[in-house]
Amino acid sequence: MESRLFKGFLTLLFVVSFFVPCGGWSEPLFPYEGGATPKPGTHAPIITHSFAVEKGPYGYIWKIYIQAEDPDGDMFKIASVVDQVGYGPYPADWNFLKPEYGSNFKGYLQWNTFSSRTPYLTEWTQITLKVSVFDKAGNESNVVVFPFTFELTRRPYAYQPPEPFDQADLPKVGYIHVDLIEPLILGSHGRD
């Protein structure tokens, strides 16, 4: 009796979900990376150039170079989201922009990767950093993705950023405050 009732419930659920109109159906099935379509009468910021090295030792001072612009002149904050293989995503870290960076900016975010919560990370630990810019209307820019592997390298700071980041007086637009975790120290292989 129960299995027949359960099958009937699943059939009803399927039929209802198939025929009941849903507001989300008018939206694209896979929206472009970076969020929804900008609000009417506004424009989303655009990250025009970006650069970051892809490997360095644990504790590395990682600079993430970003150039962005917004025709509305109301860029407001930068979102940084880290995803670590074996652990998963961390909560977003936010940097609020100075008012003079509302229309455009070129600079770098700095992440001092040594964590106060973890004395070490296993060699070859891989992370992915996703960065986007939001304006005051809530519009999100395109998302730029930076892979990074923690590994010992010779002369990790011996690199020259490409144009347009190859100038000496490039401003720091903020710090990334994410404390990484070594999943093996937690006694598990990631979060459940």
Buried (B, 14 or more C-beta within 10 A) or exposed (E): EEEEEEEEEEEEEEEEEEEEEEEEEEEEEEEEEBBEEBEEEBBBBBBBBBBBBEBBBBEBEBBBBBBBBBEBBBBBBBBBBBBBEBBEEBEBBBBEBEEEBBBBBBBBBBBEBBBEEBEBBEEEBBBBBBBBBBBBBEBBBBBBEBEBBBBEBEEBEEEEBEEEBEEEEBEEBBEBEBEBBBBEEEEEEEEE
